[in-house]
């Protein structure tokens, strides 16, 4: 086996240690000490967890190697580390008489093996360590970039979580959402979209950004992203991405105090800006209840972004009785008292107002798109015990969706059909993952 092959193999072991560091919340740097072609010690960054400023990966590995050999002099040993060492670690290696140092990524800010300074090139020192840099540099650098990018994103979300609240809005305290069954996902927030005007919007973004499909779940009234908690895990376990916003006035999003703040065109603009910011691809749109008009109006704006539509107990003209919050603590959580319920009281604002020319034009364009122009595959799933929608709502919507198979009938489900989420989600995965149209079962 060649020296180059040996170096790469030992560096991969160091990368494994770096992964362990990252899993512990430490900067991902890993190290191994080798003597006579055999690994005698490993180490990874641990200064945070051990409250020890000297617990760099190299120092941890050197300590273990000295213990194994019973000698602080590590004559004839090689040290492999994923990041160019700092001056402290370089000094320790020189003191231990390390014969050879091999590192992966350069450290332009603190590297003491050639980047900022080179302790190993000091001729006055009584020991000379050979240095080889750049081994698996791309992989080592990528791990560090990924770690710091995730940390920056977390810091941004932390700042947004504490974003100032507008005086004309309310924000449900986090305590109301603690320990909700089946809703474990990390909250994400935006407040800098132009249409938000400083309001804070909550959403879920789970799964890989380059996933085969993105399932975008839009809730109705008075629900929130919690509505899809039984469907989201099914999509994620198959490697897909899931986006689920809370409309302003619902869920963990800010809640304007006045019902007059809510208008169809405004909520639609917020969603359009949100989609543009997150830039999902190959989107399957899931809509329910009052989320129907809002959601179905998105693909006509960017037809190539969307590949499918799953409509559940919704329609394009919601003439229905108000829905109760019920007894489920998850649905009641965002609304601790009536002052938080302005968006619920403004439910008709989530349909286009025919007296507003612009909104009437949007409604007409949306209807024409789904009847004539849309290339997206469509599917309907319907809770047959729905007492809220008009009796002919299912038939009317089905007629408006070109080439839509017969609606899937859920015999025992009521208006909140996503509560029967697992079979719906598995059906959607099968249907939207296939390139050719497939007729789903008539019900379950």
C-alpha positions in Angstrom: 0.0 0.0 0.0 1.4 3.4 -1.0 2.1 6.3 1.4 -0.6 8.3 -0.3 -3.2 5.6 0.2 -2.2 5.2 3.8 -2.5 9.0 4.4 -6.0 9.0 2.9 -7.1 6.1 5.0 -5.9 7.6 8.3 -7.4 10.9 7.4 -10.8 9.2 6.9 -10.5 7.9 10.4 -9.8 11.5 11.5 -12.9 12.6 9.6 -14.9 10.0 11.5 -13.7 11.6 14.8 -14.7 15.0 13.4 -18.3 13.7 12.8 -18.3 12.7 16.5 -17.3 16.3 17.5 -20.1 17.8 15.4 -22.6 15.4 16.9 -21.6 16.8 20.3 -22.0 20.4 19.2 -18.2 20.9 18.9 -16.4 22.4 15.9 -15.8 19.3 13.7 -12.1 18.5 14.0 -10.8 15.0 14.5 -7.3 13.5 14.9 -5.6 10.2 15.0 -2.0 9.2 16.1 -0.3 6.4 14.2 2.8 4.5 15.1 4.4 1.8 12.8 1.3 1.9 10.6 -1.1 1.3 13.4 -3.6 3.7 15.1 -2.8 4.0 18.8 -5.0 7.0 19.7 -7.9 9.1 18.5 -9.4 12.4 19.6 -11.9 15.0 18.6 -12.6 18.6 19.6 -14.1 18.8 23.1 -13.4 22.2 24.7 -17.1 23.2 25.0 -18.2 19.9 26.6 -15.2 19.6 28.9 -14.9 23.3 29.8 -11.2 22.9 28.8 -9.6 25.4 26.4 -6.8 23.0 25.6 -9.1 20.1 24.6 -8.5 20.4 20.8 -8.6 17.2 18.8 -4.8 17.0 18.5 -4.2 17.5 22.3 -6.8 14.9 23.1 -5.2 12.4 20.8 -1.6 13.2 22.0 -2.7 12.6 25.6 -4.2 9.3 24.8 -1.1 8.2 22.7 1.2 9.2 25.6 -0.9 7.1 28.0 -0.8 4.1 25.6 2.9 4.3 25.1 3.7 5.2 28.7 5.9 8.1 27.6 5.2 11.7 26.8 7.8 11.5 24.1 6.0 10.1 21.0 9.1 9.4 18.9 8.3 7.9 15.6 4.6 8.7 15.7 2.5 10.5 13.0 -0.5 12.7 13.7 -3.4 13.1 11.2 -5.8 15.9 11.8 -8.6 17.3 9.6 -7.7 21.0 10.1 -4.4 22.7 10.1 -3.3 22.9 13.8 -3.1 26.1 15.9 0.0 27.3 17.6 -0.9 25.5 20.9 -1.3 22.2 19.1 1.8 22.6 17.0 3.8 23.4 20.1 2.5 20.2 21.8 3.5 18.2 18.8 7.0 19.6 18.8 7.4 18.9 22.5 6.1 15.3 22.0 8.6 14.8 19.2 5.9 13.9 16.6 7.8 12.7 13.5 5.2 13.7 10.9 2.1 15.9 10.8 -0.6 15.3 8.1 -3.5 17.7 8.0 -6.5 18.2 5.7 -7.9 21.7 5.4 -5.9 24.9 5.7 -6.8 27.3 8.5 -6.2 30.8 7.1 -7.2 32.5 10.4 -5.2 30.4 13.0 -3.1 27.8 11.2 0.4 27.5 12.6 1.7 25.0 10.0 2.1 27.5 7.2 -1.1 29.6 6.9 -0.6 32.3 9.6 2.9 31.2 10.7 4.9 28.0 10.5 6.3 26.8 13.8 7.7 23.7 12.2 10.0 25.9 10.0 11.8 27.4 13.0 15.5 26.3 12.6 16.3 27.2 16.2 14.0 24.5 17.6 15.8 21.2 18.5 13.2 19.0 16.8 11.9 19.1 13.2 8.5 17.6 12.3 7.8 16.8 8.7 4.5 18.4 7.5 2.1 17.3 4.7 -1.0 19.4 4.1 -4.0 19.1 1.8 -4.9 15.4 2.3 -8.7 15.0 1.7 -8.8 18.8 2.0 -12.1 19.1 0.1 -13.9 16.7 2.4 -12.4 18.3 5.5 -13.4 21.8 4.4 -16.9 20.8 3.4 -17.6 19.4 6.9 -16.4 22.6 8.5 -18.4 24.8 6.0 -21.6 22.8 6.7 -21.2 23.0 10.4 -20.7 26.8 10.5 -23.5 27.4 7.9 -25.9 25.4 10.2 -24.7 27.4 13.2 -25.2 30.7 11.4 -28.7 29.6 10.4 -29.5 28.6 13.9 -28.3 32.0 15.2 -30.5 33.8 12.6 -33.5 31.8 13.7 -32.7 32.6 17.3 -32.8 36.3 16.5 -36.0 35.9 14.6 -37.6 34.0 17.5 -37.1 37.1 19.6 -38.1 39.5 16.8 -39.8 42.6 18.2 -43.6 42.3 18.2 -45.6 45.0 16.4 -47.9 46.9 18.8 -51.0 46.0 16.7 -50.4 42.3 17.0 -50.2 39.5 19.5 -47.8 36.6 19.7 -48.8 33.3 21.4 -46.2 32.4 24.1 -44.0 29.3 23.3 -45.3 27.7 26.5 -48.6 27.0 24.8 -46.9 24.8 22.3 -44.7 22.8 24.6 -45.0 19.0 24.4 -47.7 18.9 21.7 -48.1 15.3 20.7 -46.7 14.4 17.3 -45.3 17.9 16.5 -41.6 17.8 17.2 -40.2 19.9 14.4 -37.9 22.9 14.7 -39.7 26.2 14.4 -38.4 28.6 11.7 -39.3 32.2 11.2 -39.3 35.0 8.7 -40.1 38.7 9.3 -38.3 40.5 6.5 -40.6 39.7 3.6 -42.0 43.0 2.3 -45.6 42.0 2.6 -45.2 41.0 6.3 -44.4 44.6 7.3 -42.5 43.4 10.3 -44.9 40.6 11.4 -43.2 37.3 12.3 -44.2 34.3 10.2 -43.6 30.7 11.4 -43.1 27.7 9.1 -41.6 24.2 9.0 -38.9 23.3 6.6 -37.9 19.6 7.0 -35.9 17.3 4.7 -33.2 17.9 2.1 -33.5 20.9 -0.1 -32.6 18.8 -3.2 -35.3 16.2 -2.4 -37.1 14.5 -5.3 -40.3 16.2 -4.3 -41.3 19.0 -1.9 -44.7 18.6 -0.2 -46.0 22.1 0.6 -48.8 21.9 3.2 -51.3 24.8 3.5 -53.8 24.8 6.3 -57.2 26.4 6.5 -59.2 28.0 9.3 -58.8 27.8 12.3 -56.1 25.2 12.0 -52.3 25.6 11.5 -49.3 23.5 10.4 -50.2 21.1 13.3 -53.0 19.9 10.9 -50.4 18.0 8.9 -48.5 16.3 11.7 -49.7 12.8 10.7 -48.7 13.3 7.1 -45.3 15.0 7.4 -43.4 12.0 8.9 -44.5 9.8 5.9 -43.1 12.2 3.4 -39.8 12.7 5.4 -39.2 9.0 5.8 -39.1 8.6 2.0 -36.5 11.4 1.7 -38.7 14.3 0.6 -38.8 17.9 1.7 -41.8 19.3 3.6 -42.8 23.0 3.9 -45.7 24.0 6.1 -46.3 27.7 6.9 -48.6 29.1 9.5 -50.6 31.9 7.9 -50.4 35.2 9.7 -53.0 35.1 12.4 -52.6 31.3 13.1 -50.3 28.9 14.8 -47.0 30.3 15.9 -47.2 33.3 13.5 -48.0 36.8 14.8 -51.7 37.6 15.1 -52.9 41.1 14.1 -55.5 42.3 16.7 -58.0 43.6 14.2 -60.0 41.4 11.7 -59.7 44.2 9.2 -56.0 43.4 8.8 -56.8 40.2 6.9 -57.5 40.3 3.2 -57.2 37.5 0.6 -54.8 39.5 -1.7 -52.5 40.3 1.3 -52.3 36.7 2.5 -51.7 35.6 -1.1 -48.8 38.1 -1.5 -47.2 36.8 1.7 -47.3 33.3 0.4 -45.9 34.2 -2.9 -42.9 36.1 -1.3 -42.4 33.2 1.1 -42.2 30.6 -1.7 -39.9 32.9 -3.6 -37.6 33.1 -0.6 -37.4 29.4 0.1 -37.3 28.5 -3.6 -38.6 24.9 -3.5 -38.6 22.7 -6.6 -41.0 19.9 -7.8 -43.7 21.0 -5.4 -46.7 18.9 -4.6 -49.2 21.4 -3.1 -51.5 20.2 -0.3 -54.5 22.4 0.5 -57.3 22.1 3.0 -60.3 24.2 3.9 -59.8 27.9 3.4 -56.3 27.2 2.3 -57.8 26.0 -1.0 -58.2 29.3 -2.8 -55.0 30.7 -1.4 -53.0 27.6 -2.4 -54.5 26.9 -5.7 -53.7 30.5 -6.7 -50.0 29.9 -6.4 -49.2 27.6 -9.4 -50.7 29.9 -12.0 -48.0 32.4 -11.0 -45.1 29.9 -11.4 -46.4 26.8 -13.2 -43.0 25.1 -13.6 -42.4 25.1 -9.9 -45.4 22.8 -9.1 -45.9 19.2 -10.2 -49.0 18.3 -8.3 -52.0 19.3 -6.2 -53.7 17.3 -3.5 -57.0 19.0 -2.4 -58.6 17.8 0.8 -62.1 19.0 1.9 -61.8 22.4 0.2 -63.4 24.2 -2.7 -63.2 27.4 -4.7 -66.2 29.0 -3.0 -66.3 28.2 0.7 -69.9 28.7 1.7 -69.7 26.9 5.1 -70.5 27.3 8.7 -67.7 28.4 11.0 -65.5 25.6 12.3 -65.1 25.1 16.0 -61.7 24.9 17.7 -62.9 21.7 19.3 -61.2 20.1 22.3 -57.9 19.1 20.7 -55.2 21.1 22.7 -53.1 21.4 19.6 -55.7 23.3 17.6 -56.6 25.5 20.6 -52.9 26.2 21.5 -52.4 29.3 19.3 -55.6 31.0 20.7 -55.4 31.3 24.5 -58.2 33.8 24.5 -60.6 35.5 22.0 -58.3 38.4 21.5 -56.0 36.1 19.5 -58.8 35.0 17.1 -59.2 38.0 14.8 -58.2 35.9 11.8 -60.8 33.3 12.6 -63.5 36.0 12.8 -62.3 37.3 9.4 -62.7 34.0 7.7 -64.4 35.4 4.7 -61.2 37.5 4.0 -59.5 34.2 2.9 -61.8 34.0 -0.2 -61.4 36.5 -3.1 -63.8 39.4 -2.7 -65.7 39.8 -5.9 -66.2 43.5 -5.2 -62.4 43.9 -5.5 -61.5 43.9 -9.1 -58.0 42.6 -8.6 -59.1 39.7 -6.4 -62.0 38.8 -8.8 -59.4 38.7 -11.6 -57.2 36.4 -9.6 -60.1 34.1 -8.8 -61.0 33.9 -12.5 -57.5 33.3 -13.6 -57.1 30.5 -10.9 -60.2 28.7 -12.1 -59.3 29.0 -15.7 -55.8 27.6 -15.0 -57.0 24.5 -13.3 -59.8 23.9 -15.8 -57.7 24.4 -18.9 -54.0 25.2 -18.6 -52.4 23.4 -15.6 -50.1 20.5 -16.4 -49.9 19.5 -12.8 -51.3 16.1 -11.7 -54.3 16.5 -9.4 -55.8 14.4 -6.7 -58.7 14.8 -4.3 -59.2 13.2 -0.9 -62.5 13.7 0.9 -63.7 13.2 4.4 -67.3 12.0 3.8 -68.5 13.1 7.3 -67.8 16.8 6.5 -70.7 18.8 8.0 -69.1 22.2 7.1 -68.9 22.4 3.3 -71.8 22.6 1.0 -73.2 19.2 -0.1 -72.0 19.7 -3.7 -68.6 21.1 -2.8 -66.8 17.9 -3.7 -68.5 17.6 -7.1 -67.9 21.2 -8.0 -64.2 21.1 -7.2 -63.7 17.8 -9.0 -65.2 19.4 -12.1 -62.8 22.3 -11.9 -59.7 20.2 -11.8 -58.8 19.0 -15.3 -58.0 15.2 -15.5 -58.5 14.7 -11.8 -59.3 11.0 -10.9 -62.4 10.3 -8.9 -62.0 11.7 -5.3 -60.7 9.3 -2.7 -63.5 8.9 -0.2 -62.6 8.6 3.5 -65.7 7.1 5.0 -65.0 7.9 8.6 -63.3 11.3 8.2 -64.9 14.6 8.8 -63.8 18.1 7.6 -60.3 17.7 9.1 -59.4 15.0 6.7 -55.6 15.3 7.3 -56.2 13.9 10.7 -56.5 10.6 8.8 -53.1 11.5 7.4 -51.0 8.4 7.1 -53.1 6.6 4.4 -53.6 9.9 2.5 -49.8 10.6 2.6 -48.9 7.1 1.4 -51.4 7.4 -1.4 -50.0 10.8 -2.4 -46.4 9.4 -2.4 -47.5 6.6 -4.8 -49.5 8.8 -7.0 -47.2 11.8 -7.4 -44.0 9.8 -7.6 -45.1 8.0 -10.8 -44.4 9.6 -14.1 -47.5 8.3 -15.8 -51.1 9.0 -14.5 -52.3 6.4 -12.1 -55.8 5.9 -10.9 -55.9 5.7 -7.1 -58.3 3.6 -5.1 -61.9 4.9 -4.8 -61.6 5.1 -1.0 -60.2 3.6 2.2 
